[in-house]
Amino acid sequence: MARIYNHIITARIWTDDCGQDMIEYALIAGALALAAVAVAPPFLATLSQVMSAIADKITSAATSLGG
């Protein structure tokens, strides 16, 4: 009897798909995070250059106004 019960429980575990969506979403989120880490270094260098250029223009505009 216990053997049959164990087979039933095992069959229920393999056919239960309640957490499947969450696992899929977690895998997609992990893939997106990995892609973001791979793309970030070149993008951050470019962003740093743009921010430096903006800061230089603001500084020169403020000094030309007598600030």
Beta strands, then each sheet from edge to edge (+ up, - down):
end
